[in-house]
Amino acid sequence: MHHEEIRKLTRLEDSHWWYRERRHLLARMIGRLAPGVALDVGAAGGGNTRVLVAHGWRATSVEYDREGAAIAAARGLPVVRADACHLPFADRCADLVIAFDVLEHISRDDVAAAEIHRVLKPGGTFLAAVPADPRLWSAHDVAVGHVRRYTRTSLQDLLRRNGFEIGSCRSWNVLLRPVAAWRRKRASGSDLEEPHPLVNRALAAVVAAERYLDVGRWPGVTLLVQAHRPRT
């Protein structure tokens, strides 16, 4: 992700409907896990790292971009500047690794998946979020540095061939997919911007409704996967 997109992300993430709901999803995904050592790979300014810390995890932001790492450090978070394909951590050191909107930026996503598997303890959990469906490819993807969008099959195949067991894989941002598809067909760049407060609240209400609806099997804008390193 380019420096300007990192700056926009960290400026907007506390109030923007999309980032706020994603933090809620992360909190729910870790709710049944016993806190331990966590790595937030591709952490940008550390918004998700803060969720981990708030839930008792000994969490480190891992960020390649200098600006994102500096913002995370200014927030008082432990930060390591590193490439997801070359994680500077010992084998089997982490109980949890998260990589939200990371794998789609990496041309060698197999290498990154293998590295994440390497640093996880046996039985450890990997949580990932990636953009869904190549049919939604648009100028937005180009602007934010994506090299692919995933299908449910391609994401699960990536993880399985690198040693993971899949716990769950579901869609998110399903209800707003038609709006996102319509908008991105007409976009000429990133759609990461601050919405009007009324629009922000309306979109937040729509996406929050997915907490109570069984729509995870339907096509969405994002895929969320929970995987594990086998215990043996």
Rosetta silent file (secondary structure, phi, psi, omega in degrees, C-alpha in Angstrom):
SEQUENCE: MHHEEIRKLTRLEDSHWWYRERRHLLARMIGRLAPGVALDVGAAGGGNTRVLVAHGWRATSVEYDREGAAIAAARGLPVVRADACHLPFADRCADLVIAFDVLEHISRDDVAAAEIHRVLKPGGTFLAAVPADPRLWSAHDVAVGHVRRYTRTSLQDLLRRNGFEIGSCRSWNVLLRPVAAWRRKRASGSDLEEPHPLVNRALAAVVAAERYLDVGRWPGVTLLVQAHRPRT
SCORE:     score description
SCORE:     0.000 S_00000001
   1 L     0.000  137.921 -176.575    0.000    0.000    0.000 S_00000001
   2 L   -71.866  159.491 -178.408    1.331    3.450   -0.933 S_00000001
   3 H   -54.201  -43.433 -177.231    2.327    6.029    1.707 S_00000001
   4 H   -63.756  -38.968  177.862   -0.689    8.211    0.923 S_00000001
   5 H   -67.053  -37.244  175.777   -3.093    5.292    1.366 S_00000001
   6 H   -61.297  -44.401 -179.699   -1.447    4.441    4.707 S_00000001
   7 H   -62.995  -43.487  178.708   -1.915    8.028    5.837 S_00000001
   8 H   -63.123  -43.456 -178.672   -5.568    8.023    4.791 S_00000001
   9 H   -58.045  -51.713 -175.824   -6.180    4.689    6.471 S_00000001
  10 H   -69.224  -25.525  177.424   -4.774    5.738    9.835 S_00000001
  11 H   -73.441  -33.353 -172.388   -6.606    9.069    9.662 S_00000001
  12 H   -97.506  -20.927 -162.989   -9.962    7.421    9.007 S_00000001
  13 L   -63.864  -26.487 -178.991   -9.846    4.090   10.818 S_00000001
  14 L   -71.535  -28.656 -175.144  -11.215    5.203   14.188 S_00000001
  15 L  -113.609  -22.129 -173.727  -14.451    6.547   12.727 S_00000001
  16 L   -67.028  134.276 -175.265  -14.906    4.928    9.297 S_00000001
  17 H   -55.304  -39.945 -175.075  -17.733    2.373    9.204 S_00000001
  18 H   -66.721  -47.244 -178.238  -15.673   -0.259    7.398 S_00000001
  19 H   -70.772  -36.863  179.243  -12.723   -0.243    9.827 S_00000001
  20 H   -63.590  -43.687  179.754  -14.923   -0.014   12.914 S_00000001
  21 H   -68.868  -35.297  178.783  -16.936   -3.071   11.896 S_00000001
  22 H   -65.770  -36.038  175.270  -13.808   -4.986   10.981 S_00000001
  23 H   -64.729  -37.332  175.269  -12.399   -4.352   14.453 S_00000001
  24 H   -61.831  -42.836  178.998  -15.639   -5.728   15.873 S_00000001
  25 H   -61.977  -43.450  178.535  -15.226   -8.830   13.718 S_00000001
  26 H   -61.000  -45.739  179.848  -11.648   -9.295   14.909 S_00000001
  27 H   -59.287  -39.183  179.190  -12.717   -8.978   18.538 S_00000001
  28 H   -69.794  -37.590 -178.661  -15.393  -11.608   17.972 S_00000001
  29 H   -67.079  -32.099 -179.665  -12.980  -13.946   16.158 S_00000001
  30 L   -93.447   -1.034 -173.102  -10.488  -13.882   19.049 S_00000001
  31 L   -59.005  -30.972 -177.568  -13.168  -14.011   21.730 S_00000001
  32 L  -100.578    6.779  179.647  -12.828  -17.752   22.342 S_00000001
  33 L   -97.153  141.272  175.389   -9.036  -17.857   22.147 S_00000001
  34 L   -75.443  126.478 -177.705   -6.833  -17.792   25.214 S_00000001
  35 L   -59.895  144.299  177.828   -4.601  -14.695   24.971 S_00000001
  36 L  -158.183 -137.801  179.641   -0.924  -15.283   24.296 S_00000001
  37 E   -90.762  129.080 -177.989    1.674  -14.027   21.827 S_00000001
  38 E  -130.709  145.397  173.412    0.231  -12.425   18.693 S_00000001
  39 E  -119.401  128.624  175.646    1.690  -10.932   15.527 S_00000001
  40 E  -103.642   95.170 -173.886   -0.305   -8.436   13.463 S_00000001
  41 E   -83.733  130.465 -174.363    1.323   -8.804   10.046 S_00000001
  42 L    70.500   47.421 -168.499    0.815   -5.857    7.715 S_00000001
  43 L   -76.831  -11.522 -173.350   -0.433   -3.815   10.644 S_00000001
  44 L    53.084 -124.388 -179.123   -0.281   -0.380    8.979 S_00000001
  45 L   -86.543    7.482  173.088   -0.778    2.050   11.883 S_00000001
  46 L    88.495   19.406  179.052   -1.700   -0.696   14.338 S_00000001
  47 H   -58.638  -43.579  178.667   -5.475   -0.352   14.518 S_00000001
  48 H   -75.974  -29.857  175.457   -5.977   -4.114   14.788 S_00000001
  49 H   -60.085  -38.343  179.064   -2.979   -4.482   17.086 S_00000001
  50 H   -62.928  -34.825  175.906   -4.796   -2.240   19.545 S_00000001
  51 H   -63.174  -45.086  179.367   -7.749   -4.644   19.491 S_00000001
  52 H   -60.150  -47.072 -179.578   -5.429   -7.527   20.355 S_00000001
  53 H   -61.118  -42.263 -179.264   -3.799   -5.591   23.195 S_00000001
  54 H   -63.065  -23.471  179.597   -7.189   -4.578   24.575 S_00000001
  55 L  -101.496   17.835  170.060   -8.131   -8.275   24.749 S_00000001
  56 L    92.298    6.201 -178.980   -5.034   -9.274   26.684 S_00000001
  57 L   -82.994  146.866  170.612   -2.696  -10.386   23.888 S_00000001
  58 E   -87.912   88.163 -166.239    1.045   -9.679   23.902 S_00000001
  59 E  -107.803  144.203  176.753    0.837   -8.267   20.416 S_00000001
  60 E  -123.470  133.083  171.688    3.399   -6.830   18.016 S_00000001
  61 E   -80.120  128.463  176.656    2.692   -4.758   14.922 S_00000001
  62 E  -115.535  112.853 -173.029    4.668   -6.052   11.946 S_00000001
  63 L  -140.898  130.625 -179.589    4.735   -3.449    9.185 S_00000001
  64 L   -78.004  -39.233 -174.863    6.955   -3.022    6.133 S_00000001
  65 L   -72.499  132.657 -177.346    6.069    0.587    5.381 S_00000001
  66 H   -60.937  -42.929 -176.525    8.116    3.149    7.302 S_00000001
  67 H   -66.775  -46.016  178.220    5.201    5.533    7.763 S_00000001
  68 H   -60.471  -43.360  179.080    2.794    2.908    9.050 S_00000001
  69 H   -61.778  -39.417  179.966    5.403    1.557   11.461 S_00000001
  70 H   -65.865  -38.808  178.653    6.087    5.064   12.776 S_00000001
  71 H   -65.813  -44.017  178.160    2.386    5.678   13.402 S_00000001
  72 H   -61.086  -42.090  179.014    2.029    2.379   15.274 S_00000001
  73 H   -64.372  -39.712  178.682    5.084    3.201   17.385 S_00000001
  74 H   -64.437  -23.040  176.351    3.688    6.663   18.159 S_00000001
  75 L   -83.799    3.003  177.465    0.573    4.898   19.464 S_00000001
  76 L    82.933   18.791 -178.883    2.761    3.088   21.982 S_00000001
  77 L   -95.618  145.396  170.786    2.640   -0.296   20.273 S_00000001
  78 L   -64.085  130.764 -174.593    5.580   -2.700   19.924 S_00000001
  79 E  -132.099  138.171  170.900    6.593   -2.516   16.265 S_00000001
  80 E  -126.528  125.026  174.888    8.898   -4.528   14.018 S_00000001
  81 L   -83.063  119.556 -176.517    9.536   -3.350   10.462 S_00000001
  82 L  -162.007  157.041  174.395    9.559   -6.459    8.297 S_00000001
  83 L   -86.877  136.538  179.472    8.399   -8.046    5.059 S_00000001
  84 L   -60.996  -20.459  178.851    5.683  -10.687    5.438 S_00000001
  85 L   -85.790   -6.542 -179.863    7.827  -12.982    3.274 S_00000001
  86 L  -144.333   72.138 -176.707   10.754  -12.723    5.718 S_00000001
  87 L   -75.591  124.599 -176.152    9.400  -12.547    9.241 S_00000001
  88 L   -85.316   56.181 -178.778   12.240  -11.938   11.757 S_00000001
  89 L  -132.964  154.002 -178.906   10.784  -14.234   14.407 S_00000001
  90 L   -68.711  157.074  172.935   11.710  -17.657   15.697 S_00000001
  91 L   -57.230  141.872  171.165    9.959  -20.817   14.583 S_00000001
  92 L    54.012   44.689 -176.453    6.804  -21.654   16.546 S_00000001
  93 L  -102.350  -16.344 -170.560    6.847  -18.446   18.575 S_00000001
  94 E  -116.749  141.485  173.836    3.266  -17.143   18.140 S_00000001
  95 E   -84.724  -25.035 -176.460   -0.108  -18.340   19.341 S_00000001
  96 E  -147.325  136.145  168.994   -1.930  -16.113   16.872 S_00000001
  97 E  -126.353  132.527  171.548   -1.091  -14.364   13.609 S_00000001
  98 E  -117.758  146.211  176.518   -3.473  -11.990   11.895 S_00000001
  99 E  -144.920   90.703 -177.890   -3.056  -10.588    8.389 S_00000001
 100 E   -97.243  118.652 -179.074   -5.973   -8.383    7.411 S_00000001
 101 L    58.186   54.836 -178.374   -5.786   -7.070    3.853 S_00000001
 102 L  -125.123  -52.775 -170.937   -2.198   -8.205    3.400 S_00000001
 103 H   -59.008  -31.347 -178.184   -1.920  -11.309    1.218 S_00000001
 104 H   -70.572  -13.269  177.823   -3.471   -9.595   -1.796 S_00000001
 105 H   -89.446   -8.264 -168.715   -0.559   -7.122   -1.860 S_00000001
 106 L  -108.501  120.073 -179.301    2.100   -9.847   -2.062 S_00000001
 107 L   -64.122  -36.864 -179.999    3.070  -11.360   -5.402 S_00000001
 108 L  -100.747   66.431 -176.279    4.565  -14.397   -3.641 S_00000001
 109 H   -66.433  -24.387  174.280    1.651  -15.108   -1.344 S_00000001
 110 H   -62.673  -39.384 -179.876    2.779  -18.738   -0.969 S_00000001
 111 H   -65.095  -43.448  179.111    6.002  -17.499    0.626 S_00000001
 112 H   -64.252  -42.311  178.982    4.096  -15.280    3.049 S_00000001
 113 H   -63.250  -39.657  178.484    1.696  -18.098    3.967 S_00000001
 114 H   -65.821  -38.627  177.882    4.626  -20.442    4.588 S_00000001
 115 H   -64.605  -42.809  178.519    6.322  -17.848    6.804 S_00000001
 116 H   -63.162  -42.147  176.259    3.166  -17.359    8.844 S_00000001
 117 H   -60.106  -41.248 -177.770    2.859  -21.120    9.237 S_00000001
 118 H   -61.231  -42.522 -173.943    6.511  -21.291   10.357 S_00000001
 119 H   -82.684  -13.373  178.164    6.144  -18.753   13.178 S_00000001
 120 E   -77.179  142.032  171.381    2.902  -20.222   14.514 S_00000001
 121 E   -70.550  152.912  171.378    3.014  -22.701   17.338 S_00000001
 122 E   -54.221  130.553 -175.038    1.400  -26.085   16.662 S_00000001
 123 E    87.187   -5.904 -179.816   -2.285  -25.512   17.257 S_00000001
 124 E   -69.704  161.178 -172.745   -1.851  -21.773   16.686 S_00000001
 125 E  -110.119  139.527  173.019   -4.455  -19.714   14.838 S_00000001
 126 E  -119.000  124.708  176.376   -4.177  -17.666   11.662 S_00000001
 127 E  -114.832  126.981 -178.592   -6.854  -15.085   10.895 S_00000001
 128 E  -133.695  147.367  170.378   -6.869  -13.464    7.468 S_00000001
 129 E  -127.227  132.868 -179.467   -9.066  -11.047    5.555 S_00000001
 130 E  -138.717  155.073  174.793   -8.660  -10.633    1.803 S_00000001
 131 E   -68.634  138.851 -174.120  -10.619   -8.925   -0.992 S_00000001
 132 E   -99.559  148.376  163.445  -13.042  -11.330   -2.622 S_00000001
 133 L    71.975  105.395  176.386  -13.903  -12.164   -6.216 S_00000001
 134 H   -56.440  -21.720  179.135  -11.741  -11.228   -9.239 S_00000001
 135 H   -67.645  -17.373  177.993  -14.919   -9.985  -10.934 S_00000001
 136 H   -90.598    4.716 -179.434  -14.831   -7.000   -8.571 S_00000001
 137 L   -57.208  135.625 -176.327  -11.368   -5.954   -9.776 S_00000001
 138 L  -154.122 -177.535  176.711  -11.292   -2.194  -10.363 S_00000001
 139 H   -60.337  -27.306  176.628   -9.188    0.946  -10.319 S_00000001
 140 H   -59.407  -45.389 -179.775   -9.474    0.816   -6.524 S_00000001
 141 H   -60.582  -41.580  179.026   -7.428   -2.403   -6.443 S_00000001
 142 H   -64.214  -44.417 -175.962   -4.746   -0.836   -8.610 S_00000001
 143 H   -63.466  -34.373 -177.343   -4.639    2.329   -6.501 S_00000001
 144 L   -97.319    6.293  172.222   -4.120    0.467   -3.221 S_00000001
 145 L    84.356   25.608  174.913   -1.537   -1.961   -4.623 S_00000001
 146 L   -73.346  147.810  171.484   -3.472   -5.203   -4.911 S_00000001
 147 L  -112.655   -7.841  177.309   -2.074   -7.919   -7.152 S_00000001
 148 L  -166.195  162.428  162.509   -5.135  -10.184   -6.923 S_00000001
 149 L  -117.790  148.464 -172.598   -8.573  -10.743   -5.459 S_00000001
 150 E  -102.195  150.187  162.439   -9.320  -14.205   -4.072 S_00000001
 151 L   -95.493  165.980  177.356  -12.059  -16.726   -4.522 S_00000001
 152 H   -58.732  -40.206 -179.127  -13.035  -18.938   -1.637 S_00000001
 153 H   -67.789  -46.216 -176.522  -11.306  -21.843   -3.408 S_00000001
 154 H   -65.828  -35.115  178.284   -8.075  -20.007   -4.219 S_00000001
 155 H   -68.365  -45.943 -179.329   -7.714  -18.722   -0.639 S_00000001
 156 H   -67.775  -36.885  177.101   -8.295  -22.112    0.941 S_00000001
 157 H   -62.905  -42.289  177.460   -5.986  -23.814   -1.563 S_00000001
 158 H   -55.572  -46.764 -176.176   -3.235  -21.302   -0.724 S_00000001
 159 H   -72.700  -41.076 -178.416   -3.472  -22.093    2.973 S_00000001
 160 H   -64.305  -41.421 -177.656   -3.827  -25.858    2.632 S_00000001
 161 L   -73.144   -9.627  174.625   -0.782  -26.262    0.407 S_00000001
 162 L  -107.420   19.570  167.785    1.224  -24.343    3.003 S_00000001
 163 L    97.963    2.923 -176.799    0.257  -26.644    5.839 S_00000001
 164 L   -89.485  152.277  166.262   -2.848  -25.056    7.341 S_00000001
 165 E  -101.787  135.357 -177.986   -6.112  -26.652    8.350 S_00000001
 166 E   -87.720  125.243  174.381   -9.158  -24.505    7.537 S_00000001
 167 E   -88.728  -50.116  178.638  -11.535  -23.823   10.395 S_00000001
 168 E  -154.523  152.972  176.167  -13.932  -21.466    8.624 S_00000001
 169 E  -147.849  118.636 -175.928  -14.073  -19.320    5.506 S_00000001
 170 E  -144.005  162.812  178.257  -16.913  -16.894    4.958 S_00000001
 171 E   -86.681  153.202  172.893  -17.858  -13.734    3.155 S_00000001
 172 E  -136.232  160.649 -175.520  -18.214  -10.328    4.740 S_00000001
 173 L    58.488   49.576 -178.678  -19.684   -7.073    3.467 S_00000001
 174 L   -80.374  -46.282 -174.660  -22.303   -9.076    1.613 S_00000001
 175 L   -64.667  -29.877 -178.134  -25.241   -6.681    1.853 S_00000001
 176 L   -96.538    5.244 -179.308  -23.250   -3.801    0.400 S_00000001
 177 H   -57.374  -45.293  179.550  -21.641   -5.809   -2.392 S_00000001
 178 H   -59.536  -37.204  178.733  -23.995   -4.444   -5.102 S_00000001
 179 H   -66.949  -44.629  179.729  -23.194   -0.890   -4.015 S_00000001
 180 H   -63.107  -41.971  179.954  -19.453   -1.596   -3.980 S_00000001
 181 H   -63.807  -43.899  179.467  -19.586   -3.238   -7.415 S_00000001
 182 H   -62.838  -46.017 -176.509  -21.552   -0.329   -8.908 S_00000001
 183 H   -66.574  -42.799 -174.524  -19.288    2.303   -7.398 S_00000001
 184 H   -72.647  -24.188  174.371  -16.014    0.648   -8.318 S_00000001
 185 H   -65.478  -23.859 -177.724  -17.003    0.203  -11.946 S_00000001
 186 L  -104.395   -1.362 -175.391  -17.180    3.983  -12.100 S_00000001
 187 L   -82.739  153.376  175.827  -14.149    4.747   -9.913 S_00000001
 188 L  -115.649    4.348 -179.413  -10.834    6.042  -11.183 S_00000001
 189 L  -169.789 -161.954 -178.806   -8.855    5.409   -7.987 S_00000001
 190 L   -62.396  142.319  174.664   -9.058    4.340   -4.356 S_00000001
 191 L   -98.676   16.788  177.669  -12.449    4.619   -2.657 S_00000001
 192 L   -80.365   99.812 -179.615  -10.799    5.104    0.726 S_00000001
 193 L  -151.858  166.089 -178.439  -12.229    8.462    1.775 S_00000001
 194 L   -83.726  117.716  179.243  -14.170   10.004    4.615 S_00000001
 195 L   -78.127  162.759  172.420  -17.913    9.650    4.043 S_00000001
 196 L   -58.815  142.621 -177.318  -20.483   12.192    5.179 S_00000001
 197 H   -52.299  -38.733  179.340  -21.429   11.437    8.828 S_00000001
 198 H   -67.939  -40.787  176.891  -24.985   10.460    7.872 S_00000001
 199 H   -65.023  -41.818  179.497  -23.719    8.139    5.141 S_00000001
 200 H   -58.742  -45.080 -179.430  -21.145    6.718    7.543 S_00000001
 201 H   -67.248  -38.703 -179.813  -23.830    5.907   10.102 S_00000001
 202 H   -65.327  -45.426  179.473  -26.121    4.371    7.478 S_00000001
 203 H   -65.930  -37.175  177.294  -23.396    2.135    6.060 S_00000001
 204 H   -61.011  -40.516 -179.938  -22.332    1.143    9.580 S_00000001
 205 H   -66.870  -39.546 -179.500  -25.898    0.046   10.334 S_00000001
 206 H   -65.874  -49.732 -176.194  -26.142   -2.022    7.143 S_00000001
 207 H   -69.128  -31.405  177.449  -22.849   -3.845    7.604 S_00000001
 208 H   -67.196  -25.531  178.875  -23.539   -4.390   11.327 S_00000001
 209 H   -61.803  -24.180  179.496  -26.761   -6.184   10.382 S_00000001
 210 H   -67.042  -15.494  175.615  -24.590   -9.031    9.061 S_00000001
 211 H   -61.788  -26.656 -171.682  -23.762   -9.881   12.682 S_00000001
 212 L  -113.827   -0.088 -177.698  -27.284  -11.288   12.952 S_00000001
 213 L  -115.058  143.509 -179.775  -27.895  -12.638    9.442 S_00000001
 214 L   -87.710   75.035 -176.116  -26.707  -15.921    7.960 S_00000001
 215 L  -116.744    4.315 -174.967  -25.162  -14.385    4.840 S_00000001
 216 L   -64.422  -15.546  178.381  -21.564  -15.623    5.109 S_00000001
 217 L   -87.526  -12.689 -177.520  -22.106  -18.182    2.325 S_00000001
 218 L   -84.139  161.462  176.225  -23.188  -15.537   -0.165 S_00000001
 219 L   -62.892  136.711  178.423  -20.787  -13.523   -2.354 S_00000001
 220 L  -133.913 -169.724  178.436  -19.299  -10.539   -0.547 S_00000001
 221 L   -90.567  -26.069 -176.578  -16.578   -7.940   -0.897 S_00000001
 222 E  -130.759  149.067  169.425  -14.230   -9.607    1.610 S_00000001
 223 E  -110.189  135.348  175.680  -13.350  -13.155    2.640 S_00000001
 224 E  -115.115  128.449 -179.393  -12.569  -13.949    6.272 S_00000001
 225 E  -128.775  140.750  171.715  -10.738  -17.159    7.077 S_00000001
 226 E  -117.728  121.176 -177.828   -9.745  -18.813   10.336 S_00000001
 227 E  -131.248  168.511 -176.030   -7.054  -21.473    9.933 S_00000001
 228 E  -139.666  148.288  166.257   -4.755  -23.411   12.222 S_00000001
 229 L   -82.009  125.942 -179.066   -1.331  -24.952   12.220 S_00000001
 230 L   -56.654  149.978 -178.144   -1.918  -28.640   13.024 S_00000001
 231 L   -72.072  -21.301  179.808   -0.809  -29.754   16.458 S_00000001
 232 L  -124.365    0.000    0.000    1.266  -32.585   14.992 S_00000001
